[in-house]
Amino acid sequence: MKSSAAVSRKVPEGVPPSAIEKLIAAHPDVLRCVVVPAGGRDDDERTLTAHYVLRPTATLSATALYGYLAQRLGISEIPVRLRRH
Protein backbone atom coordinates (compact mmCIF):
# COMPACT_ATOMS: atom_id res chain seq x y z
CA MET A 1 0.00 0.00 0.00
CA LYS A 2 1.30 3.45 -0.90
CA SER A 3 1.77 6.06 1.77
CA SER A 4 -0.20 9.28 1.36
CA ALA A 5 3.05 11.08 0.55
CA ALA A 6 3.47 8.88 -2.53
CA VAL A 7 -0.04 9.59 -3.85
CA SER A 8 -0.41 12.35 -6.42
CA ARG A 9 -2.58 15.22 -5.24
CA LYS A 10 -2.62 17.11 -8.56
CA VAL A 11 -5.94 18.01 -10.19
CA PRO A 12 -7.59 14.63 -10.80
CA GLU A 13 -8.55 13.60 -14.31
CA GLY A 14 -12.12 12.49 -14.80
CA VAL A 15 -13.52 14.11 -11.65
CA PRO A 16 -14.67 17.63 -12.43
CA PRO A 17 -14.39 20.22 -9.65
CA SER A 18 -18.17 20.71 -9.93
CA ALA A 19 -18.75 17.11 -8.79
CA ILE A 20 -16.54 17.69 -5.74
CA GLU A 21 -18.37 20.97 -5.06
CA LYS A 22 -21.71 19.13 -5.08
CA LEU A 23 -20.38 16.54 -2.65
CA ILE A 24 -19.09 19.18 -0.22
CA ALA A 25 -22.29 21.23 -0.57
CA ALA A 26 -24.30 18.09 0.26
CA HIS A 27 -22.81 18.09 3.78
CA PRO A 28 -25.56 19.39 6.11
CA ASP A 29 -23.22 21.96 7.71
CA VAL A 30 -22.06 23.53 4.43
CA LEU A 31 -23.96 26.46 2.98
CA ARG A 32 -21.85 27.13 -0.14
CA CYS A 33 -18.77 25.71 -1.78
CA VAL A 34 -16.54 26.28 -4.79
CA VAL A 35 -13.60 24.10 -5.82
CA VAL A 36 -10.88 25.68 -7.96
CA PRO A 37 -7.54 24.60 -9.38
CA ALA A 38 -4.60 26.41 -7.78
CA GLY A 39 -0.87 26.44 -8.09
CA GLY A 40 1.45 26.33 -11.07
CA ARG A 41 0.77 27.03 -14.70
CA ASP A 42 1.39 23.43 -15.71
CA ASP A 43 -1.41 20.91 -15.05
CA ASP A 44 1.11 18.67 -13.27
CA GLU A 45 1.68 21.40 -10.66
CA ARG A 46 -1.97 22.34 -10.12
CA THR A 47 -3.98 21.10 -7.16
CA LEU A 48 -7.55 21.67 -5.99
CA THR A 49 -8.61 24.13 -3.30
CA ALA A 50 -12.12 24.03 -1.81
CA HIS A 51 -13.53 27.28 -0.48
CA TYR A 52 -16.59 26.78 1.69
CA VAL A 53 -19.01 28.66 3.93
CA LEU A 54 -20.72 26.97 6.87
CA ARG A 55 -24.31 27.42 7.90
CA PRO A 56 -24.63 29.94 10.76
CA THR A 57 -24.99 27.34 13.53
CA ALA A 58 -22.50 24.82 12.09
CA THR A 59 -19.22 23.92 13.77
CA LEU A 60 -17.72 21.60 11.14
CA SER A 61 -13.92 21.56 11.30
CA ALA A 62 -11.66 21.17 8.28
CA THR A 63 -10.51 17.84 9.74
CA ALA A 64 -14.10 16.59 9.93
CA LEU A 65 -14.79 17.78 6.38
CA TYR A 66 -11.64 16.00 5.19
CA GLY A 67 -12.89 12.81 6.88
CA TYR A 68 -16.28 13.20 5.19
CA LEU A 69 -14.55 13.55 1.81
CA ALA A 70 -12.17 10.65 2.48
CA GLN A 71 -15.17 8.33 2.93
CA ARG A 72 -16.54 9.35 -0.47
CA LEU A 73 -13.57 10.16 -2.72
CA GLY A 74 -10.22 8.70 -3.60
CA ILE A 75 -7.23 10.35 -1.91
CA SER A 76 -6.15 12.00 -5.19
CA GLU A 77 -9.62 13.55 -5.59
CA ILE A 78 -9.74 15.34 -2.22
CA PRO A 79 -8.81 19.03 -2.48
CA VAL A 80 -5.36 19.70 -1.05
CA ARG A 81 -6.60 22.81 0.73
CA LEU A 82 -9.92 23.32 2.52
CA ARG A 83 -10.52 27.04 3.12
CA ARG A 84 -13.36 28.10 5.38
CA HIS A 85 -14.77 31.59 4.75
Beta strands, then each sheet from edge to edge (+ up, - down):
strand 1: 30-39
strand 2: 46-54
strand 3: 81-84
sheet 1: 1+ 2- 3-
end
